Amino acid sequence: MRTPIGGDYGMSQICPWPIDTLPYDGFFSHCSLYEGVAGDFDLTEELEVKAAEIKQRHLERPAIRSRDWYQNQKATNSDAFRAGKAAAGTQGRM
């Protein structure tokens, strides 16, 4: 996301303090909401297990979406799907 100098990334609507107090200027920078929070939170064992499950689901999500998209294309548009697969299989063959 690129924002000109002085841009606020839309933060002015959700930030309860003045945007000028943030430690970055918006020029080729980032939105601080995407940063992880580092630290030891003294989580209980149950919460640590839950956090690990959530992290695993986030890692698996792209593969599931890809599989679902592939199956949907195959089921709903089989002729074009087969033609696309055939064309992809012959690319680079000479």
MMTF fields as JSON, N, C-alpha, C and O atoms, coordinates in Angstrom:
{
  "mmtfVersion": "1.0.0",
  "mmtfProducer": "UNKNOWN",
  "numBonds": 375,
  "numAtoms": 376,
  "numGroups": 94,
  "numChains": 1,
  "numModels": 1,
  "chainsPerModel": [1],
  "groupsPerChain": [94],
  "chainIdList": ["A"],
  "bondAtomList": [4, 2, 8, 6, 12, 10, 16, 14, 20, 18, 24, 22, 28, 26, 32, 30, 36, 34, 40, 38, 44, 42, 48, 46, 52, 50, 56, 54, 60, 58, 64, 62, 68, 66, 72, 70, 76, 74, 80, 78, 84, 82, 88, 86, 92, 90, 96, 94, 100, 98, 104, 102, 108, 106, 112, 110, 116, 114, 120, 118, 124, 122, 128, 126, 132, 130, 136, 134, 140, 138, 144, 142, 148, 146, 152, 150, 156, 154, 160, 158, 164, 162, 168, 166, 172, 170, 176, 174, 180, 178, 184, 182, 188, 186, 192, 190, 196, 194, 200, 198, 204, 202, 208, 206, 212, 210, 216, 214, 220, 218, 224, 222, 228, 226, 232, 230, 236, 234, 240, 238, 244, 242, 248, 246, 252, 250, 256, 254, 260, 258, 264, 262, 268, 266, 272, 270, 276, 274, 280, 278, 284, 282, 288, 286, 292, 290, 296, 294, 300, 298, 304, 302, 308, 306, 312, 310, 316, 314, 320, 318, 324, 322, 328, 326, 332, 330, 336, 334, 340, 338, 344, 342, 348, 346, 352, 350, 356, 354, 360, 358, 364, 362, 368, 366, 372, 370],
  "bondOrderList": [1, 1, 1, 1, 1, 1, 1, 1, 1, 1, 1, 1, 1, 1, 1, 1, 1, 1, 1, 1, 1, 1, 1, 1, 1, 1, 1, 1, 1, 1, 1, 1, 1, 1, 1, 1, 1, 1, 1, 1, 1, 1, 1, 1, 1, 1, 1, 1, 1, 1, 1, 1, 1, 1, 1, 1, 1, 1, 1, 1, 1, 1, 1, 1, 1, 1, 1, 1, 1, 1, 1, 1, 1, 1, 1, 1, 1, 1, 1, 1, 1, 1, 1, 1, 1, 1, 1, 1, 1, 1, 1, 1, 1],
  "groupList": [{"groupName": "MET", "atomNameList": ["N", "CA", "C", "O"], "elementList": ["N", "C", "C", "O"], "formalChargeList": [0, 0, 0, 0], "bondAtomList": [1, 0, 2, 1, 3, 2], "bondOrderList": [1, 1, 2], "singleLetterCode": "M", "chemCompType": "L-PEPTIDE LINKING"}, {"groupName": "ARG", "atomNameList": ["N", "CA", "C", "O"], "elementList": ["N", "C", "C", "O"], "formalChargeList": [0, 0, 0, 0], "bondAtomList": [1, 0, 2, 1, 3, 2], "bondOrderList": [1, 1, 2], "singleLetterCode": "R", "chemCompType": "L-PEPTIDE LINKING"}, {"groupName": "THR", "atomNameList": ["N", "CA", "C", "O"], "elementList": ["N", "C", "C", "O"], "formalChargeList": [0, 0, 0, 0], "bondAtomList": [1, 0, 2, 1, 3, 2], "bondOrderList": [1, 1, 2], "singleLetterCode": "T", "chemCompType": "L-PEPTIDE LINKING"}, {"groupName": "PRO", "atomNameList": ["N", "CA", "C", "O"], "elementList": ["N", "C", "C", "O"], "formalChargeList": [0, 0, 0, 0], "bondAtomList": [1, 0, 2, 1, 3, 2], "bondOrderList": [1, 1, 2], "singleLetterCode": "P", "chemCompType": "L-PEPTIDE LINKING"}, {"groupName": "ILE", "atomNameList": ["N", "CA", "C", "O"], "elementList": ["N", "C", "C", "O"], "formalChargeList": [0, 0, 0, 0], "bondAtomList": [1, 0, 2, 1, 3, 2], "bondOrderList": [1, 1, 2], "singleLetterCode": "I", "chemCompType": "L-PEPTIDE LINKING"}, {"groupName": "GLY", "atomNameList": ["N", "CA", "C", "O"], "elementList": ["N", "C", "C", "O"], "formalChargeList": [0, 0, 0, 0], "bondAtomList": [1, 0, 2, 1, 3, 2], "bondOrderList": [1, 1, 2], "singleLetterCode": "G", "chemCompType": "PEPTIDE LINKING"}, {"groupName": "ASP", "atomNameList": ["N", "CA", "C", "O"], "elementList": ["N", "C", "C", "O"], "formalChargeList": [0, 0, 0, 0], "bondAtomList": [1, 0, 2, 1, 3, 2], "bondOrderList": [1, 1, 2], "singleLetterCode": "D", "chemCompType": "L-PEPTIDE LINKING"}, {"groupName": "TYR", "atomNameList": ["N", "CA", "C", "O"], "elementList": ["N", "C", "C", "O"], "formalChargeList": [0, 0, 0, 0], "bondAtomList": [1, 0, 2, 1, 3, 2], "bondOrderList": [1, 1, 2], "singleLetterCode": "Y", "chemCompType": "L-PEPTIDE LINKING"}, {"groupName": "SER", "atomNameList": ["N", "CA", "C", "O"], "elementList": ["N", "C", "C", "O"], "formalChargeList": [0, 0, 0, 0], "bondAtomList": [1, 0, 2, 1, 3, 2], "bondOrderList": [1, 1, 2], "singleLetterCode": "S", "chemCompType": "L-PEPTIDE LINKING"}, {"groupName": "GLN", "atomNameList": ["N", "CA", "C", "O"], "elementList": ["N", "C", "C", "O"], "formalChargeList": [0, 0, 0, 0], "bondAtomList": [1, 0, 2, 1, 3, 2], "bondOrderList": [1, 1, 2], "singleLetterCode": "Q", "chemCompType": "L-PEPTIDE LINKING"}, {"groupName": "CYS", "atomNameList": ["N", "CA", "C", "O"], "elementList": ["N", "C", "C", "O"], "formalChargeList": [0, 0, 0, 0], "bondAtomList": [1, 0, 2, 1, 3, 2], "bondOrderList": [1, 1, 2], "singleLetterCode": "C", "chemCompType": "L-PEPTIDE LINKING"}, {"groupName": "TRP", "atomNameList": ["N", "CA", "C", "O"], "elementList": ["N", "C", "C", "O"], "formalChargeList": [0, 0, 0, 0], "bondAtomList": [1, 0, 2, 1, 3, 2], "bondOrderList": [1, 1, 2], "singleLetterCode": "W", "chemCompType": "L-PEPTIDE LINKING"}, {"groupName": "LEU", "atomNameList": ["N", "CA", "C", "O"], "elementList": ["N", "C", "C", "O"], "formalChargeList": [0, 0, 0, 0], "bondAtomList": [1, 0, 2, 1, 3, 2], "bondOrderList": [1, 1, 2], "singleLetterCode": "L", "chemCompType": "L-PEPTIDE LINKING"}, {"groupName": "PHE", "atomNameList": ["N", "CA", "C", "O"], "elementList": ["N", "C", "C", "O"], "formalChargeList": [0, 0, 0, 0], "bondAtomList": [1, 0, 2, 1, 3, 2], "bondOrderList": [1, 1, 2], "singleLetterCode": "F", "chemCompType": "L-PEPTIDE LINKING"}, {"groupName": "HIS", "atomNameList": ["N", "CA", "C", "O"], "elementList": ["N", "C", "C", "O"], "formalChargeList": [0, 0, 0, 0], "bondAtomList": [1, 0, 2, 1, 3, 2], "bondOrderList": [1, 1, 2], "singleLetterCode": "H", "chemCompType": "L-PEPTIDE LINKING"}, {"groupName": "GLU", "atomNameList": ["N", "CA", "C", "O"], "elementList": ["N", "C", "C", "O"], "formalChargeList": [0, 0, 0, 0], "bondAtomList": [1, 0, 2, 1, 3, 2], "bondOrderList": [1, 1, 2], "singleLetterCode": "E", "chemCompType": "L-PEPTIDE LINKING"}, {"groupName": "VAL", "atomNameList": ["N", "CA", "C", "O"], "elementList": ["N", "C", "C", "O"], "formalChargeList": [0, 0, 0, 0], "bondAtomList": [1, 0, 2, 1, 3, 2], "bondOrderList": [1, 1, 2], "singleLetterCode": "V", "chemCompType": "L-PEPTIDE LINKING"}, {"groupName": "ALA", "atomNameList": ["N", "CA", "C", "O"], "elementList": ["N", "C", "C", "O"], "formalChargeList": [0, 0, 0, 0], "bondAtomList": [1, 0, 2, 1, 3, 2], "bondOrderList": [1, 1, 2], "singleLetterCode": "A", "chemCompType": "L-PEPTIDE LINKING"}, {"groupName": "LYS", "atomNameList": ["N", "CA", "C", "O"], "elementList": ["N", "C", "C", "O"], "formalChargeList": [0, 0, 0, 0], "bondAtomList": [1, 0, 2, 1, 3, 2], "bondOrderList": [1, 1, 2], "singleLetterCode": "K", "chemCompType": "L-PEPTIDE LINKING"}, {"groupName": "ASN", "atomNameList": ["N", "CA", "C", "O"], "elementList": ["N", "C", "C", "O"], "formalChargeList": [0, 0, 0, 0], "bondAtomList": [1, 0, 2, 1, 3, 2], "bondOrderList": [1, 1, 2], "singleLetterCode": "N", "chemCompType": "L-PEPTIDE LINKING"}],
  "groupTypeList": [0, 1, 2, 3, 4, 5, 5, 6, 7, 5, 0, 8, 9, 4, 10, 3, 11, 3, 4, 6, 2, 12, 3, 7, 6, 5, 13, 13, 8, 14, 10, 8, 12, 7, 15, 5, 16, 17, 5, 6, 13, 6, 12, 2, 15, 15, 12, 15, 16, 18, 17, 17, 15, 4, 18, 9, 1, 14, 12, 15, 1, 3, 17, 4, 1, 8, 1, 6, 11, 7, 9, 19, 9, 18, 17, 2, 19, 8, 6, 17, 13, 1, 17, 5, 18, 17, 17, 17, 5, 2, 9, 5, 1, 0],
  "groupIdList": [1, 2, 3, 4, 5, 6, 7, 8, 9, 10, 11, 12, 13, 14, 15, 16, 17, 18, 19, 20, 21, 22, 23, 24, 25, 26, 27, 28, 29, 30, 31, 32, 33, 34, 35, 36, 37, 38, 39, 40, 41, 42, 43, 44, 45, 46, 47, 48, 49, 50, 51, 52, 53, 54, 55, 56, 57, 58, 59, 60, 61, 62, 63, 64, 65, 66, 67, 68, 69, 70, 71, 72, 73, 74, 75, 76, 77, 78, 79, 80, 81, 82, 83, 84, 85, 86, 87, 88, 89, 90, 91, 92, 93, 94],
  "secStructList": [7, 7, 5, 7, 6, 6, 7, 7, 6, 6, 4, 4, 4, 6, 7, 1, 1, 7, 4, 4, 4, 1, 1, 7, 7, 1, 5, 1, 7, 7, 7, 4, 4, 4, 1, 7, 7, 7, 1, 7, 7, 7, 7, 7, 2, 2, 2, 2, 2, 2, 2, 2, 2, 2, 2, 2, 2, 2, 2, 2, 2, 2, 2, 2, 2, 2, 2, 2, 2, 2, 2, 2, 2, 2, 2, 2, 1, 2, 2, 2, 2, 2, 2, 2, 2, 2, 2, 2, 2, 2, 6, 6, 7, 7],
  "xCoordList": [0.851, 0.0, 0.896, 1.727, 0.741, 1.553, 0.679, -0.417, 1.192, 0.47, 1.438, 2.594, 1.014, 1.925, 2.301, 1.635, 3.377, 3.799, 2.617, 1.934, 2.406, 1.292, 0.025, -0.984, 0.039, -1.142, -1.424, -0.524, -2.638, -2.968, -3.451, -3.871, -3.407, -3.829, -5.254, -5.614, -6.042, -7.4, -7.472, -8.528, -6.356, -6.299, -7.021, -7.393, -7.222, -7.838, -9.241, -9.746, -9.871, -11.23, -11.256, -12.265, -10.162, -10.169, -9.184, -9.203, -8.332, -7.284, -7.792, -8.165, -7.814, -8.35, -7.377, -7.749, -6.149, -5.17, -4.782, -5.081, -4.133, -3.753, -2.799, -1.871, -3.014, -2.197, -0.751, 0.167, -0.539, 0.81, 1.692, 2.915, 1.11, 1.909, 2.416, 3.195, 1.987, 2.45, 3.906, 4.31, 4.704, 6.139, 6.526, 7.696, 5.631, 5.975, 5.2, 4.168, 5.713, 5.121, 4.208, 3.585, 4.109, 3.207, 3.844, 3.237, 5.036, 5.69, 6.439, 7.461, 5.914, 6.478, 6.656, 7.598, 5.789, 5.875, 4.824, 4.607, 4.189, 3.259, 2.17, 2.244, 1.177, 0.117, 0.512, 0.721, 0.615, 1.075, 0.1, 0.46, -1.121, -2.078, -1.662, -2.119, -0.79, -0.346, 0.827, 1.208, 1.4, 2.54, 2.063, 0.999, 2.861, 2.557, 2.938, 3.738, 2.377, 2.693, 3.654, 3.311, 4.851, 5.857, 5.736, 5.408, 6.002, 5.989, 5.483, 4.917, 5.69, 5.216, 3.933, 3.942, 2.845, 1.555, 1.078, -0.057, 1.946, 1.595, 0.258, -0.628, 0.125, -1.109, -1.231, -0.233, -2.441, -2.657, -2.407, -2.357, -2.252, -1.995, -3.139, -2.91, -4.356, -5.528, -5.493, -5.793, -5.126, -5.056, -3.901, -4.005, -2.795, -1.677, -2.056, -1.669, -2.813, -3.288, -4.215, -4.125, -5.1, -6.033, -5.271, -5.611, -4.246, -3.444, -2.726, -2.635, -2.219, -1.546, -2.531, -2.183, -3.761, -4.785, -5.122, -5.246, -5.264, -5.583, -4.448, -4.694, -3.203, -2.06, -2.028, -1.744, -2.314, -2.325, -3.411, -3.186, -4.59, -5.673, -5.276, -5.592, -4.589, -4.149, -3.134, -3.096, -2.317, -1.342, -2.019, -1.563, -3.1, -3.792, -4.787, -5.145, -5.223, -6.278, -5.982, -6.869, -4.777, -4.54, -4.675, -5.197, -4.217, -4.333, -5.794, -6.186, -6.591, -8.015, -8.724, -9.528, -8.426, -9.047, -8.663, -9.501, -7.392, -6.93, -7.638, -8.085, -7.744, -8.428, -9.888, -10.414, -10.543, -11.959, -12.171, -13.116, -11.295, -11.394, -11.222, -11.985, -10.229, -9.943, -11.156, -11.566, -11.728, -12.894, -14.098, -14.841, -14.3, -15.412, -15.266, -16.236, -14.054, -13.825, -14.072, -14.659, -13.627, -13.782, -15.261, -15.689, -16.034, -17.447, -18.335, -19.276, -18.051, -18.954, -18.579, -19.433, -17.345, -16.906, -15.938, -14.796, -16.416, -15.525, -14.846, -13.669, -15.545, -14.927, -13.78, -12.687, -14.024, -12.983, -11.862, -10.69, -12.227, -11.235, -10.294, -9.074, -10.865, -10.048, -9.176, -8.013, -9.744, -8.974, -7.805, -6.698, -8.054, -6.986, -5.906, -4.72, -6.302, -5.33, -4.517, -3.313, -5.156, -4.448, -3.447, -2.32, -3.867, -2.979, -1.79, -0.657, -2.059, -0.983, -0.01, 1.19, -0.524, 0.341, 1.24, 2.282, 0.854, 1.652, 2.589, 3.403, 2.497, 3.393, 4.824, 5.097, 5.709, 7.116, 7.534, 8.722, 6.61, 6.954, 7.196, 6.359, 8.285, 8.58, 9.399, 9.763],
  "yCoordList": [-1.165, 0.0, 1.228, 1.39, 2.06, 3.27, 4.48, 4.615, 5.34, 6.549, 7.713, 7.57, 8.844, 9.991, 10.45, 10.118, 11.216, 11.74, 12.469, 13.27, 12.17, 12.782, 11.973, 12.346, 10.852, 9.999, 9.317, 9.154, 8.928, 8.345, 6.905, 6.348, 6.282, 4.891, 4.656, 3.523, 5.669, 5.521, 5.434, 5.142, 5.688, 5.557, 6.687, 6.536, 7.805, 8.948, 8.63, 9.283, 7.623, 7.286, 6.311, 6.215, 5.59, 4.609, 4.944, 4.307, 5.924, 6.261, 7.33, 8.421, 7.04, 8.013, 9.145, 10.074, 9.089, 10.131, 10.791, 10.251, 11.928, 12.624, 11.778, 11.171, 11.735, 10.955, 11.445, 10.659, 12.729, 13.291, 12.671, 12.787, 12.023, 11.439, 10.041, 9.474, 9.468, 8.132, 8.212, 9.214, 7.162, 7.223, 6.971, 6.687, 7.057, 6.903, 7.924, 8.43, 8.222, 9.312, 8.867, 9.713, 7.582, 7.106, 6.955, 6.363, 7.463, 7.372, 6.047, 5.848, 5.145, 3.801, 3.126, 2.358, 3.4, 2.815, 1.734, 1.005, 1.607, 0.525, 0.944, 1.988, 0.109, 0.3, -0.494, -1.704, 0.145, -0.529, -1.6, -2.423, -1.603, -2.633, -4.015, -5.022, -4.081, -5.371, -5.94, -7.088, -5.194, -5.668, -6.624, -6.442, -7.625, -8.53, -7.889, -6.954, -8.379, -7.882, -8.87, -10.033, -8.405, -9.274, -9.23, -8.197, -10.349, -10.377, -11.691, -12.505, -11.885, -13.073, -12.685, -11.821, -13.321, -12.927, -13.829, -13.708, -14.738, -15.671, -16.348, -16.369, -16.903, -17.581, -18.906, -19.565, -19.269, -20.573, -21.628, -21.321, -22.857, -23.939, -24.063, -24.318, -23.884, -23.978, -22.906, -23.185, -21.673, -20.594, -20.795, -20.437, -21.37, -21.647, -22.692, -22.579, -23.711, -24.74, -24.103, -24.394, -23.24, -22.551, -21.669, -21.638, -20.955, -20.105, -20.947, -20.541, -22.106, -22.997, -23.516, -23.628, -23.836, -24.299, -23.205, -23.476, -21.998, -20.875, -20.648, -20.429, -20.7, -20.515, -21.608, -21.322, -22.853, -23.959, -23.771, -24.032, -23.317, -23.052, -21.971, -22.072, -20.939, -19.865, -20.374, -19.895, -21.336, -21.908, -22.81, -22.896, -23.483, -24.412, -23.717, -24.269, -22.545, -21.858, -21.678, -21.946, -21.235, -21.071, -22.38, -22.379, -23.483, -24.77, -25.18, -25.727, -24.924, -25.268, -24.415, -24.927, -23.114, -22.234, -22.651, -22.658, -23.0, -23.425, -24.703, -24.809, -25.665, -26.915, -26.675, -27.235, -25.839, -25.552, -24.84, -25.152, -23.884, -23.188, -24.177, -24.154, -25.032, -26.03, -26.934, -27.168, -27.44, -28.321, -27.587, -28.161, -26.327, -25.536, -25.294, -25.419, -24.948, -24.738, -26.016, -25.99, -27.114, -28.405, -28.783, -29.341, -28.474, -28.858, -27.927, -28.389, -26.641, -25.686, -25.326, -24.868, -25.517, -25.086, -26.132, -25.823, -27.374, -28.491, -28.412, -28.757, -27.973, -27.91, -26.902, -27.218, -25.705, -24.679, -25.099, -24.825, -25.761, -26.225, -27.232, -27.127, -28.204, -29.215, -28.583, -28.952, -27.628, -26.952, -26.183, -26.194, -25.526, -24.779, -25.704, -25.391, -26.846, -27.821, -28.398, -28.61, -28.656, -29.205, -28.187, -28.539, -26.919, -25.866, -25.691, -25.504, -25.754, -25.589, -26.758, -26.588, -27.939, -29.107, -29.123, -29.779, -28.407, -28.4, -27.202, -27.123, -26.285, -25.122, -25.588, -26.412, -25.054, -25.381, -26.641, -26.96, -27.35, -28.554, -28.185, -27.535, -28.579, -28.31, -29.43, -29.41],
  "zCoordList": [0.0, 0.0, 0.0, 0.894, -0.957, -1.027, -0.779, -1.324, 0.048, 0.413, 0.329, 0.728, -0.169, -0.223, 1.183, 2.164, 1.256, 2.556, 3.197, 2.56, 4.445, 5.151, 5.05, 5.649, 4.297, 4.191, 5.518, 6.343, 5.719, 7.022, 6.933, 7.947, 5.759, 5.587, 6.072, 6.389, 6.134, 6.631, 8.151, 8.712, 8.809, 10.267, 10.988, 12.151, 10.322, 10.999, 11.495, 12.408, 10.891, 11.303, 12.48, 13.179, 12.705, 13.798, 14.907, 15.96, 14.691, 15.646, 16.623, 16.191, 17.92, 18.881, 19.217, 19.933, 18.722, 18.983, 17.659, 16.594, 17.71, 16.475, 15.626, 16.162, 14.336, 13.408, 13.419, 13.185, 13.687, 13.697, 14.778, 14.704, 15.767, 16.847, 16.514, 17.28, 15.377, 14.99, 14.53, 13.941, 14.792, 14.51, 13.057, 12.798, 12.12, 10.716, 9.904, 10.343, 8.708, 7.943, 6.808, 6.167, 6.54, 5.508, 4.149, 3.257, 3.956, 2.657, 2.559, 3.215, 1.728, 1.575, 2.922, 3.119, 3.813, 5.143, 5.246, 4.278, 6.338, 6.561, 7.533, 8.182, 7.607, 8.591, 9.823, 9.736, 10.934, 12.149, 12.631, 13.472, 12.115, 12.529, 12.042, 12.584, 11.012, 10.493, 11.273, 11.042, 12.169, 12.943, 14.034, 14.626, 14.277, 15.37, 16.693, 16.731, 17.748, 19.073, 19.711, 19.923, 20.015, 20.614, 22.131, 22.713, 22.748, 24.197, 24.734, 24.004, 26.002, 26.682, 27.404, 28.281, 27.038, 27.579, 28.706, 29.167, 29.153, 30.23, 29.958, 30.812, 28.747, 28.377, 29.128, 29.421, 29.423, 30.021, 28.96, 27.769, 29.386, 28.44, 27.437, 26.255, 27.906, 27.032, 25.942, 24.781, 26.32, 25.343, 24.37, 23.197, 24.856, 23.955, 22.916, 21.753, 23.326, 22.393, 21.369, 20.176, 21.834, 20.93, 19.934, 18.751, 20.406, 19.523, 18.475, 17.317, 18.862, 17.91, 16.866, 15.691, 17.285, 16.343, 15.326, 14.131, 15.799, 14.919, 13.924, 12.738, 14.407, 13.521, 12.454, 11.291, 12.834, 11.884, 10.831, 9.649, 11.258, 10.302, 9.311, 8.126, 9.778, 8.892, 7.878, 6.744, 8.273, 7.345, 6.318, 5.178, 6.708, 5.825, 4.887, 3.846, 5.241, 4.503, 3.009, 2.198, 2.599, 1.153, 0.372, -0.743, 0.934, 0.241, 0.099, -0.931, 1.11, 1.066, 0.016, -0.764, -0.004, -1.0, -2.409, -3.311, -2.599, -3.915, -4.345, -5.487, -3.452, -3.76, -4.089, -5.051, -3.291, -3.524, -4.86, -5.585, -5.188, -6.464, -7.619, -8.585, -7.51, -8.543, -8.757, -9.894, -7.666, -7.763, -8.349, -9.147, -7.965, -8.477, -9.981, -10.728, -10.422, -11.853, -12.637, -13.718, -12.09, -12.745, -12.859, -13.869, -11.817, -11.789, -12.621, -13.266, -12.613, -13.248, -14.675, -15.435, -15.051, -16.372, -16.924, -17.263, -17.006, -17.287, -18.655, -18.761, -19.702, -21.026, -21.059, -21.53, -20.565, -20.536, -19.591, -19.847, -18.507, -17.549, -18.209, -18.081, -18.914, -19.595, -20.674, -20.837, -21.41, -22.459, -21.851, -22.39, -20.744, -20.062, -19.538, -19.639, -18.975, -18.48, -19.63, -19.487, -20.769, -21.919, -22.464, -22.811, -22.537, -23.027, -22.079, -22.523, -20.771, -19.79, -19.871, -19.656, -20.18, -20.265, -21.476, -21.468, -22.523, -23.752, -23.83, -24.75, -22.902, -22.929, -22.7, -21.827, -23.485, -23.336, -24.072, -24.11, -24.643, -25.404, -26.856, -27.483, -27.37, -28.776, -29.327, -30.502]
}
